[in-house]
C-alpha cells in the first residue's frame, strides 16, 4: 500500500535508499528564529547569531572560491557585502564597479586565509556577506509547477551544498530548509554548491508539516524518500508539481513529516549496497523526477 497524505538591497550590474543514509553529519543547532510575519508566512528573519561553525568566530558569514563569490555578488537578493577580499592578481579581474567598491580589500593569499576557517581553498577571493533574502513558502510554491526539494533536519553543510548543486542542475524551482536545523548559506556549504545557493530560491520554515499543508493547498504533491517504502520512485513519481522530501542521515523523514507526504518511495538499487549518502540520493531522485518533465 502506498502511504497517503493526511488532510491537513544592493543590486549589482534489492536494497533500497531511505532511512539509513550513511554519512557523518554535523548536529550543531542554529538559533531558532520567529516567523517574519503573522499567519502562514513561515519565512525567518536574517540570522544574526548563527553559531553553527563552532570555534570560527565570525567565519560563518564568509563565502570563498571563485564561483561561489561571483554568484553571491551577482545575486540581487543578497544585501550589501561587508567585505570583499582579493589577491592583487584576482582583483585585476573584478568587474569595474567592484574594483572601486568601498568594501574591497586587496590582500595576499595568506592574509585572506587567516580570515577564513582552516583549510578553506579560497582561490584568491573571499566575501563576507549575509544570506540572501528568504522567500515565503507561498511565494516559492506559486504557481505550482516543476520540482521543489524539502530537507528534513539535514544539517551537514557539504550535503546541503551538494543538494543545492543537484537542484540547480536538474531545474528545481527551489529548496525548503528547516529554520532550526540547517546551516547558513555560506562557508563550506556555499563552496560545495559552487554558486548554486545564489541560483536556486530558498525558503526557511519553522514547521515542515505546515509548509507541506500550504503547498498541498497550492497544488503540490509531496513525495518522501524512505527505504521501507513499498514502491520505487519510478512508480510513484508523475508529471504533477512535486515536492521531494528527504530526511536526515540515520533517522530519515520524520513521522509527522512523512504523514504529510502524499506517497513514500524508495530508490531501487540492484547493486546490493544498502544505502546512499543523502546528497547522492537527492541527485538520483531529482534525475528521476526531471525525466518526466523533459
KEKE-3310 file (N, C-alpha, C; in steps of 0.2 Angstrom, whole numbers, plus 5000, padded with zeros to 4 digits):
npx = (5004:5003:5008:4998:4994:4989:4974:4975:5089:5105:5109:5119:5127:5083:5091:5087:5086:5085:5079:5091:5104:5120:5132:5143:5138:5135:5129:5126:5116:5106:5101:5085:5073:5060:5044:5043:5032:5014:5002:5002:5015:5030:5043:5059:5068:5084:5099:5107:5115:5121:5128:5133:5146:5157:5169:5175:5174:5169:5168:5157:5150:5157:5160:5169:5180:5180:5168:5158:5159:5157:5144:5137:5139:5132:5119:5104:5096:5104:5111:5120:5138:5149:5163:5175:5188:5203:5216:5230:5232:5219:5211:5212:5204:5191:5175:5172:5164:5166:5179:5181:5173:5169:5170:5180:5196:5212:5223:5236:5237:5239:5235:5222:5218:5220:5208:5198:5190:5201:5210:5202:5199:5202:5205:5210:5200:5187:5172:5163:5147:5129:5116:5105:5089:5076:5062:5044:5035:5023:5026:5037:5031:5021:5018:5011:5021:5033:5048:5051:5062:5063:5071:5073:5078:5092:5108:5122:5134:5141:5133:5121:5125:5129:5117:5110:5117:5114:5100:5100:5106:5096:5085:5077:5064:5065:5072:5068:5071:5073:5071:5078:5087:5097:5112:5119:5119:5132:5151:5157:5146:5142:5153:5154:5142:5145:5141:5127:5118:5115:5108:5097:5081:5076:5068:5065:5058:5048:5040:5039:5029:5017:5021:5020:5007:5002:5008:5001:4989:4991:4993:5003:5011:5017:5032:5040:5056:5060:5068:5060:5049:5036:5035:5044:5053:5051:5039:5030:5032:5026:5020:5015:5016:5029:5035:5050:5054:5067:5075:5085:5102:5102:5090:5080:5065:5055:5041:5029:5031:5032:5019:5012:5016:5011:5014:5026:5042:5055:5073:5077:5090:5099:5112:5116:5120:5117:5113:5113:5123:5115:5115:5118:5107:5098:5102:5099:5085:5081:5085:5077:5064:5065:5066:5053:5048:5054)
npy = (4994:5011:5025:5038:5055:5064:5074:5088:5232:5228:5230:5223:5227:4974:4980:4996:5014:5026:5027:5024:5032:5033:5043:5055:5068:5085:5090:5102:5115:5128:5145:5147:5155:5168:5168:5179:5187:5187:5174:5162:5164:5158:5162:5166:5178:5187:5179:5183:5178:5166:5151:5140:5136:5131:5138:5147:5160:5174:5168:5162:5170:5171:5168:5159:5156:5156:5153:5153:5165:5175:5171:5175:5189:5193:5191:5199:5197:5196:5206:5221:5219:5215:5214:5212:5202:5201:5194:5203:5199:5193:5203:5211:5206:5208:5215:5232:5240:5234:5234:5247:5247:5251:5241:5233:5225:5223:5210:5198:5181:5173:5181:5182:5169:5169:5175:5165:5149:5136:5127:5132:5133:5146:5152:5165:5174:5181:5183:5192:5192:5193:5181:5178:5185:5176:5167:5166:5152:5152:5161:5154:5143:5147:5150:5133:5122:5111:5106:5105:5105:5098:5098:5088:5091:5089:5092:5093:5103:5101:5091:5098:5108:5101:5096:5108:5110:5100:5102:5114:5109:5100:5108:5112:5121:5127:5126:5120:5123:5118:5130:5129:5118:5119:5124:5141:5149:5149:5149:5132:5126:5135:5135:5121:5120:5128:5140:5138:5141:5154:5153:5146:5148:5150:5144:5146:5137:5136:5125:5110:5102:5110:5118:5109:5107:5119:5120:5109:5114:5124:5116:5106:5090:5079:5069:5058:5051:5035:5021:5010:5010:5003:5005:5010:5025:5027:5022:5030:5043:5057:5068:5079:5094:5093:5090:5085:5076:5074:5065:5066:5059:5043:5044:5047:5053:5061:5055:5063:5072:5063:5059:5069:5068:5064:5052:5039:5034:5023:5022:5011:5000:4989:4985:4979:4986:4994:5008:5025:5041:5056:5067:5061:5053:5063:5068:5057:5056:5068:5067:5057:5062:5074:5068:5066:5078:5083)
npz = (5000:4996:5005:5010:5010:5025:5028:5029:4993:4989:4972:4960:4943:4975:4989:4996:4996:5009:5025:5032:5029:5025:5032:5039:5050:5054:5070:5076:5082:5075:5080:5084:5074:5074:5065:5051:5049:5053:5052:5039:5035:5034:5034:5039:5050:5045:5050:5065:5075:5072:5076:5070:5064:5074:5085:5075:5076:5067:5055:5050:5041:5029:5012:5000:4986:4968:4960:4969:4976:4965:4961:4972:4973:4962:4965:4967:4978:4989:5003:5004:5002:5016:5017:5004:4999:4990:4981:4974:4960:4957:4960:4949:4939:4943:4941:4934:4943:4955:4958:4962:4974:4990:5000:4996:4999:4995:4997:5001:4998:5009:5019:5017:5019:5033:5038:5036:5039:5044:5031:5021:5004:4995:4983:4980:4983:4993:5002:5013:5018:5021:5022:5007:5004:5011:5003:5006:5009:5001:4991:4985:4981:4972:4955:4956:4949:4942:4951:4969:4982:4998:5014:5028:5043:5039:5041:5038:5030:5018:5012:5010:5002:4991:4987:4984:4972:4964:4963:4956:4944:4939:4937:4947:4956:4968:4985:5001:5018:5035:5048:5060:5060:5050:5042:5039:5022:5018:5019:5019:5014:5004:4996:4992:4985:4974:4969:4967:4978:4976:4964:4965:4972:4989:5004:5022:5035:5050:5053:5045:5042:5042:5031:5021:5021:5016:5004:4998:4997:4987:4976:4975:4976:4987:4989:4998:5003:5007:5014:5018:5011:5000:4986:4972:4966:4953:4951:4959:4956:4945:4933:4939:4949:4961:4977:4983:4997:5008:5021:5036:5039:5045:5053:5044:5035:5046:5056:5057:5047:5036:5036:5031:5018:5001:4996:4999:4993:4986:4981:4969:4970:4962:4964:4976:4987:5003:5006:5002:5002:5008:4999:4987:4985:4984:4971:4963:4964:4960:4947:4942:4944:4935:4923:4919:4915:4904)
capx = (5000:5006:5007:4994:4995:4983:4972:4978:5096:5110:5108:5124:5125:5086:5092:5084:5088:5079:5080:5098:5108:5127:5137:5144:5134:5135:5122:5126:5109:5106:5097:5078:5070:5052:5042:5044:5025:5009:4998:5005:5021:5035:5049:5063:5072:5091:5102:5112:5119:5121:5135:5134:5153:5160:5176:5177:5172:5164:5169:5151:5147:5161:5160:5176:5180:5178:5161:5153:5159:5154:5137:5134:5140:5128:5113:5101:5093:5109:5112:5127:5143:5153:5170:5177:5195:5205:5223:5231:5230:5212:5207:5213:5199:5185:5171:5174:5161:5168:5186:5180:5169:5172:5171:5186:5202:5217:5227:5240:5233:5240:5231:5215:5217:5219:5201:5194:5192:5207:5209:5197:5203:5199:5206:5212:5195:5183:5167:5159:5140:5124:5112:5100:5083:5072:5055:5039:5033:5018:5030:5041:5026:5017:5012:5013:5024:5040:5050:5054:5066:5062:5076:5070:5084:5098:5112:5129:5134:5143:5127:5116:5128:5129:5110:5108:5120:5110:5094:5101:5107:5090:5080:5072:5061:5068:5074:5065:5075:5071:5075:5081:5091:5101:5117:5119:5121:5139:5156:5158:5140:5142:5159:5152:5136:5148:5136:5120:5114:5113:5104:5091:5077:5076:5063:5067:5052:5049:5037:5039:5022:5013:5023:5018:5000:5001:5010:4996:4983:4993:4993:5009:5011:5023:5034:5045:5060:5061:5070:5055:5043:5035:5035:5050:5052:5048:5032:5026:5033:5022:5021:5012:5021:5031:5040:5054:5056:5072:5076:5092:5105:5101:5083:5076:5060:5052:5035:5024:5033:5030:5012:5010:5018:5006:5016:5033:5045:5062:5077:5079:5097:5101:5119:5117:5123:5111:5111:5117:5123:5109:5116:5118:5100:5094:5103:5095:5078:5080:5085:5071:5058:5066:5064:5046:5047:5058)
capy = (5000:5017:5030:5044:5061:5066:5081:5093:5229:5230:5226:5223:5226:4973:4985:5002:5020:5029:5030:5023:5035:5033:5049:5059:5074:5090:5091:5108:5118:5135:5149:5147:5162:5168:5170:5187:5190:5183:5170:5157:5166:5154:5165:5168:5184:5186:5176:5187:5175:5159:5149:5133:5134:5132:5140:5150:5167:5177:5165:5159:5174:5171:5164:5159:5152:5160:5153:5155:5173:5178:5170:5179:5196:5194:5189:5205:5195:5197:5213:5224:5215:5218:5214:5208:5201:5198:5195:5208:5196:5192:5210:5214:5203:5210:5220:5239:5243:5230:5236:5253:5247:5253:5235:5229:5225:5219:5206:5192:5175:5171:5186:5180:5163:5169:5177:5160:5143:5132:5123:5134:5134:5152:5154:5172:5179:5179:5188:5192:5194:5189:5176:5181:5186:5170:5168:5163:5145:5153:5164:5149:5137:5149:5145:5126:5119:5109:5102:5108:5100:5099:5094:5087:5090:5088:5098:5093:5109:5098:5088:5103:5112:5096:5095:5114:5110:5095:5105:5118:5105:5097:5113:5113:5128:5130:5122:5122:5121:5120:5136:5127:5113:5119:5130:5147:5148:5152:5144:5126:5125:5139:5132:5115:5122:5131:5146:5136:5144:5160:5152:5142:5152:5146:5146:5143:5136:5133:5119:5107:5099:5115:5120:5104:5108:5125:5118:5105:5119:5127:5111:5102:5084:5078:5063:5057:5046:5031:5014:5005:5011:4998:5007:5013:5031:5027:5020:5035:5050:5058:5074:5084:5098:5088:5091:5079:5077:5070:5065:5066:5053:5039:5044:5048:5058:5060:5053:5068:5075:5058:5058:5075:5067:5060:5045:5037:5030:5022:5021:5004:4999:4982:4983:4976:4991:4995:5014:5031:5047:5059:5071:5056:5051:5068:5068:5052:5057:5074:5065:5053:5067:5078:5064:5066:5085:5085)
capz = (5000:4996:5010:5008:5014:5029:5026:5033:4994:4984:4966:4956:4936:4981:4994:4994:4999:5013:5032:5034:5024:5028:5031:5045:5049:5060:5073:5080:5081:5074:5084:5081:5073:5074:5058:5050:5048:5056:5048:5036:5032:5038:5032:5045:5049:5044:5056:5067:5080:5070:5078:5068:5064:5081:5085:5069:5076:5063:5049:5047:5036:5023:5006:4997:4980:4963:4958:4975:4977:4959:4961:4978:4971:4956:4967:4970:4984:4994:5005:5003:5005:5021:5015:4999:5000:4984:4980:4968:4953:4957:4960:4942:4935:4945:4937:4936:4949:4961:4959:4965:4979:4997:5004:4993:5001:4992:5002:4999:4999:5016:5024:5016:5023:5040:5039:5035:5043:5042:5026:5016:4997:4993:4976:4979:4984:4999:5003:5019:5016:5024:5017:5003:5007:5010:5001:5009:5006:4996:4985:4982:4978:4967:4954:4957:4943:4942:4957:4975:4987:5005:5018:5035:5048:5036:5044:5035:5025:5012:5009:5008:4996:4985:4985:4980:4966:4960:4962:4950:4938:4936:4936:4953:4957:4975:4991:5008:5023:5042:5051:5066:5059:5044:5042:5034:5015:5017:5021:5016:5011:4998:4992:4989:4980:4968:4967:4967:4983:4973:4958:4967:4978:4996:5010:5028:5038:5056:5053:5038:5041:5040:5025:5016:5020:5012:4997:4995:4995:4981:4971:4975:4978:4991:4988:5003:5001:5013:5012:5020:5006:4996:4979:4970:4964:4946:4952:4962:4953:4939:4930:4943:4953:4966:4982:4985:5004:5010:5028:5039:5039:5051:5055:5038:5036:5052:5056:5056:5040:5032:5036:5026:5011:4998:4995:5000:4988:4988:4975:4968:4969:4961:4965:4983:4993:5007:5007:4999:5005:5006:4993:4981:4985:4981:4964:4959:4965:4955:4940:4940:4943:4930:4916:4917:4913:4898)
cpx = (5004:5004:5004:4995:4988:4981:4976:4983:5101:5109:5114:5122:5127:5086:5089:5087:5083:5082:5087:5103:5115:5131:5137:5141:5136:5129:5122:5119:5110:5101:5090:5076:5062:5050:5042:5037:5020:5006:5002:5012:5027:5042:5052:5067:5080:5094:5107:5117:5120:5128:5136:5141:5156:5167:5179:5176:5167:5164:5163:5148:5151:5159:5167:5175:5177:5171:5156:5153:5155:5146:5133:5134:5134:5120:5109:5097:5098:5110:5119:5133:5146:5160:5171:5185:5197:5213:5224:5230:5223:5208:5207:5207:5192:5181:5173:5171:5163:5175:5186:5176:5172:5174:5177:5192:5207:5223:5231:5236:5233:5236:5224:5213:5216:5212:5196:5195:5198:5205:5204:5201:5199:5200:5208:5206:5190:5178:5163:5152:5135:5120:5107:5093:5079:5065:5051:5038:5028:5022:5034:5037:5021:5020:5015:5015:5031:5042:5052:5057:5065:5067:5074:5076:5090:5103:5119:5129:5136:5137:5122:5119:5128:5121:5107:5111:5116:5103:5094:5102:5101:5084:5075:5070:5064:5069:5071:5069:5072:5075:5079:5087:5095:5106:5115:5121:5127:5144:5156:5152:5140:5147:5157:5146:5139:5143:5129:5116:5111:5109:5097:5087:5077:5071:5066:5060:5053:5046:5036:5032:5017:5015:5020:5010:4998:5003:5004:4990:4985:4993:4999:5008:5017:5025:5040:5049:5061:5063:5065:5049:5042:5036:5042:5048:5049:5041:5027:5027:5028:5024:5018:5017:5022:5036:5043:5056:5061:5074:5084:5095:5104:5093:5078:5071:5056:5044:5030:5025:5030:5022:5009:5012:5012:5008:5024:5036:5052:5066:5079:5086:5099:5108:5120:5119:5116:5109:5115:5118:5117:5109:5116:5111:5096:5095:5099:5088:5076:5080:5079:5065:5059:5065:5057:5044:5051:5053)
cpy = (5006:5022:5036:5049:5062:5073:5086:5098:5231:5226:5227:5223:5218:4978:4992:5008:5023:5031:5029:5026:5036:5039:5052:5065:5079:5090:5097:5112:5125:5138:5149:5154:5162:5170:5177:5190:5185:5178:5164:5158:5163:5156:5167:5174:5182:5183:5181:5184:5168:5156:5142:5131:5136:5134:5144:5158:5169:5174:5162:5163:5174:5166:5164:5154:5156:5160:5155:5162:5176:5177:5175:5187:5198:5193:5196:5203:5196:5204:5215:5220:5219:5219:5210:5208:5198:5199:5200:5205:5195:5198:5213:5211:5204:5215:5227:5241:5240:5233:5243:5253:5248:5247:5231:5230:5220:5216:5201:5186:5172:5175:5184:5174:5164:5172:5171:5154:5139:5127:5126:5136:5140:5155:5161:5176:5176:5185:5187:5196:5190:5185:5180:5181:5179:5172:5165:5156:5147:5156:5158:5144:5140:5152:5138:5123:5117:5105:5107:5103:5102:5095:5094:5086:5087:5094:5098:5098:5106:5095:5093:5107:5107:5096:5102:5113:5105:5098:5110:5115:5102:5101:5113:5120:5131:5124:5125:5119:5122:5126:5134:5122:5113:5125:5135:5145:5151:5147:5138:5124:5128:5136:5126:5116:5125:5136:5144:5139:5151:5159:5149:5146:5147:5149:5143:5143:5134:5126:5116:5104:5104:5118:5115:5105:5114:5124:5114:5109:5123:5122:5107:5095:5082:5071:5062:5051:5042:5024:5009:5005:5005:4999:5010:5020:5031:5025:5026:5042:5051:5065:5080:5088:5094:5091:5085:5080:5072:5071:5065:5059:5049:5039:5044:5053:5056:5059:5058:5071:5070:5057:5064:5074:5063:5053:5045:5033:5028:5021:5014:5004:4991:4980:4979:4980:4993:5003:5019:5037:5051:5064:5067:5054:5056:5069:5063:5053:5063:5072:5061:5057:5072:5075:5065:5073:5087:5085)
cpz = (5000:5002:5008:5013:5018:5027:5030:5029:4989:4978:4961:4949:4935:4986:4991:4998:5004:5020:5034:5029:5028:5027:5038:5045:5055:5063:5077:5077:5079:5079:5080:5080:5073:5067:5057:5049:5051:5050:5045:5033:5036:5037:5039:5044:5048:5051:5058:5072:5078:5072:5076:5067:5070:5080:5079:5070:5071:5056:5046:5042:5030:5018:5002:4991:4974:4961:4963:4976:4971:4959:4966:4976:4966:4958:4970:4976:4990:4996:5003:5006:5011:5020:5009:4998:4993:4984:4974:4961:4952:4956:4953:4937:4938:4941:4939:4942:4955:4963:4962:4972:4986:5001:5001:4997:4997:4996:4998:5001:5006:5021:5023:5020:5030:5043:5039:5039:5040:5036:5020:5009:4994:4986:4975:4980:4989:5000:5009:5018:5020:5019:5013:5006:5006:5007:5006:5006:5000:4990:4982:4978:4973:4960:4955:4950:4945:4949:4963:4979:4994:5009:5025:5039:5045:5038:5042:5030:5018:5008:5007:5002:4990:4983:4982:4973:4961:4958:4956:4944:4935:4936:4941:4954:4963:4980:4997:5013:5030:5045:5056:5065:5052:5045:5038:5027:5014:5018:5016:5012:5004:4993:4988:4984:4974:4965:4966:4972:4981:4967:4960:4973:4984:5001:5016:5032:5045:5057:5046:5037:5039:5033:5019:5015:5016:5005:4994:4993:4989:4975:4970:4978:4981:4991:4993:5001:5008:5011:5013:5015:5002:4988:4978:4967:4957:4946:4955:4959:4946:4937:4934:4947:4959:4970:4984:4992:5006:5018:5030:5038:5045:5053:5049:5039:5042:5051:5054:5049:5035:5031:5032:5019:5008:4997:4997:4995:4990:4981:4975:4966:4968:4963:4972:4988:4997:5007:5003:5003:5003:5000:4987:4980:4982:4973:4960:4959:4960:4948:4938:4939:4937:4923:4914:4915:4907:4892)
residu = (UNK:UNK:UNK:UNK:UNK:UNK:UNK:UNK:UNK:UNK:UNK:UNK:UNK:UNK:UNK:UNK:UNK:UNK:UNK:UNK:UNK:UNK:UNK:UNK:UNK:UNK:UNK:UNK:UNK:UNK:UNK:UNK:UNK:UNK:UNK:UNK:UNK:UNK:UNK:UNK:UNK:UNK:UNK:UNK:UNK:UNK:UNK:UNK:UNK:UNK:UNK:UNK:UNK:UNK:UNK:UNK:UNK:UNK:UNK:UNK:UNK:UNK:UNK:UNK:UNK:UNK:UNK:UNK:UNK:UNK:UNK:UNK:UNK:UNK:UNK:UNK:UNK:UNK:UNK:UNK:UNK:UNK:UNK:UNK:UNK:UNK:UNK:UNK:UNK:UNK:UNK:UNK:UNK:UNK:UNK:UNK:UNK:UNK:UNK:UNK:UNK:UNK:UNK:UNK:UNK:UNK:UNK:UNK:UNK:UNK:UNK:UNK:UNK:UNK:UNK:UNK:UNK:UNK:UNK:UNK:UNK:UNK:UNK:UNK:UNK:UNK:UNK:UNK:UNK:UNK:UNK:UNK:UNK:UNK:UNK:UNK:UNK:UNK:UNK:UNK:UNK:UNK:UNK:UNK:UNK:UNK:UNK:UNK:UNK:UNK:UNK:UNK:UNK:UNK:UNK:UNK:UNK:UNK:UNK:UNK:UNK:UNK:UNK:UNK:UNK:UNK:UNK:UNK:UNK:UNK:UNK:UNK:UNK:UNK:UNK:UNK:UNK:UNK:UNK:UNK:UNK:UNK:UNK:UNK:UNK:UNK:UNK:UNK:UNK:UNK:UNK:UNK:UNK:UNK:UNK:UNK:UNK:UNK:UNK:UNK:UNK:UNK:UNK:UNK:UNK:UNK:UNK:UNK:UNK:UNK:UNK:UNK:UNK:UNK:UNK:UNK:UNK:UNK:UNK:UNK:UNK:UNK:UNK:UNK:UNK:UNK:UNK:UNK:UNK:UNK:UNK:UNK:UNK:UNK:UNK:UNK:UNK:UNK:UNK:UNK:UNK:UNK:UNK:UNK:UNK:UNK:UNK:UNK:UNK:UNK:UNK:UNK:UNK:UNK:UNK:UNK:UNK:UNK:UNK:UNK:UNK:UNK:UNK:UNK:UNK:UNK:UNK:UNK:UNK:UNK:UNK:UNK:UNK:UNK:UNK:UNK:UNK:UNK:UNK:UNK:UNK:UNK:UNK:UNK:UNK:UNK:UNK:UNK:UNK:UNK:UNK:UNK:UNK:UNK)
# end
